Amino acid sequence: MKKLVFAIITILIICLLGVSLAGCNRATPTQKLLFNSRPWTSEVTDETLVYDVVYKNGTEDAVRGTMTVTVKSYNSEEVTVGDWTLDNAVGYLTTTELVMDNGDNKTSSAFFSTGIEVKYAQADQTVAGVNSGYKAEYKDEKCYYTTYENDAEKSGEIKLGEFAESPYIDNAILYQVARCIPDSVSSFTFNVPDVTLGESQSVTVTAARSSTSAIKSADEAGTEYVCYFVSISLNRTFPGSGESLKCAISSTPYPSSDDPRIKNLIVQISEGDTLYTLKSATTDNVN
């Protein structure tokens, strides 16, 4: 069977980011906009979103699976991701676990500040029996990374510069960033360090709020959500930008405007031949 492409964590199999938000008064315009429009505004956030996954639906290579995405907030607490620890952390830890019926799987975790800046990220996957992944820490305007494939490892660093001069994001929080695009701005362009190439690429995240469609979820009731669309495009001329990633985001809070426990809920994600459709959404948010 052909390898299953995990685009949810891999536009390029990339990692990045790592500058802390040093207070709103010192934040860059991009940081301020993302900070002000982030969906996690309560003191306690604990979201769990489960998606039904279908790869190459209707073909002989069709594979099904499940993806679980969690977002948990930290308010001056210790956070640990792998062997990395940060004391007095303020921000969010997101974890994505993708498990396919053919045995392929992928897990990624990233901690990012309230200014949507990643401090640390890591990912591990098994595709067609091959184990690979990376871990990266972001500090001193650089991405310090280690990648591995089976027993082979490679370490390096990518210069990032200041966020104020050239905003950048982490691929592990790609769709969390899509949830933060404000009404006042239709798109942002971010640099994305690629550890496989040792250089930065760039992506443009564009929200089209004026165009909506009803998207049916994968729950038993087949609940329909009125959604706007966000596209994520790789900016390059050679060998080409490829097909944009797209996600449908609910135009109203979940479960309702009167009970807005989850804002900017992603209902569906399209990544080439792979479709992710919301199956359930739960939260322990305290408002």
Salt bridges, closest charged atoms under 4 A:
GLU47 OE1 - ARG179 NH1 3.02
ASP52 OD2 - ARG64 NH2 2.75
ASP61 OD2 - LYS56 NZ 3.91
ASP83 OD2 - LYS135 NZ 3.44
GLU157 OE2 - LYS142 NZ 2.85
ASP183 OD1 - ARG209 NE 2.92
ASP259 OD2 - ARG261 NE 3.19
